[in-house]
């Protein structure tokens, strides 16, 4: 199932009526155009990706990257695959940097708790990497079981 189909299906669930006609009406486009996006006959425009993501109560940025990567051809497609792998590696490296980013207490000695900025960075990278790796299926390199467990952490 393509990422376009997944996003469209999520958006359909929030429409009234909950079908592709309801989504087409909400987007002010024809039902046949929505069908053409779903089947890949026409590329799904960035403006519409963001609009449909908003309707589906999803983060438009994640979907823009995924769908643009899916619709890319040639060298651009390879670049998106490389990006997905690098983001996965970046999330793993961020997990390994925890001792470096630990905060200090009032006396200046190392504290046990982790700096909140690190937690936010790590969580964001882990979320984005997990999203890209699980949805972006054109990557040629498989991740190891240990890497997946770290991302699910």
MONORFEN-V615094 format. One record per residue. SS is DSSP state (~ for helix, > for strand, _ for the rest). NEAR is the number of other C-alpha atoms within 8 Angstrom. D_LAST is the distance of its C-alpha to the last C-alpha in whole Angstrom. Layout:
ss = (SS,SS)
near = (NEAR,NEAR)
d_last = (D_LAST,D_LAST)
This chain:
ss = (_,_,~,~,~,~,~,~,~,~,~,~,_,_,_,_,_,_,_,~,~,~,~,~,~,~,~,_,_,_,~,~,~,~,~,~,~,~,~,_,_,_,_,_,_,~,~,~,~,~,~,~,~,~,~,_,_,_,_,~,~,~,~,~,~,~,~,~,~,~,~,_,_,_,~,~,~,~,~,~,~,~,~,~,~,~,~,~,~,~,~,~,~,~,~,~,_,_,_,_,_,>,>,>,_,_,_,_,_,>,>,>,>,>,_,~,~,~,~,~,~,~,~,~,~,~,~,~,~,~,~,~,~,~,~,_,_,_,_,_,_,_,_,_,~,~,~,~,~,~,~,~,_)
near = (4,6,11,10,9,9,12,10,8,9,14,13,9,9,11,7,6,10,10,9,8,12,13,12,10,8,7,6,9,8,10,6,9,11,8,10,12,10,7,8,7,8,7,10,6,8,6,8,12,12,9,12,14,10,9,12,7,7,8,11,7,10,13,11,8,12,11,9,12,11,8,8,6,6,6,9,12,8,8,9,13,9,8,13,11,8,11,14,8,9,13,12,8,10,8,7,8,10,6,5,9,13,10,9,8,5,5,6,7,8,9,6,6,11,9,6,6,11,9,8,9,11,8,8,12,13,9,10,13,12,9,11,11,7,8,12,6,6,10,5,5,5,6,6,6,6,9,10,8,8,13,7,4)
d_last = (26,26,24,27,28,24,25,29,28,26,28,31,29,30,34,37,38,35,36,36,40,38,35,38,40,38,37,41,41,43,41,42,40,37,37,38,35,33,35,35,38,38,35,33,34,32,33,33,29,29,31,30,26,28,29,26,24,22,21,24,22,20,22,25,23,22,26,28,26,27,30,31,33,34,33,31,29,28,27,24,23,23,21,18,18,18,16,13,14,15,11,10,14,13,10,13,15,14,17,19,18,19,21,25,27,30,32,30,28,24,23,20,18,16,18,17,17,15,12,14,14,10,9,12,12,8,10,13,12,10,13,16,15,15,18,20,21,24,22,24,21,18,15,14,12,10,10,9,6,5,5,4,0)
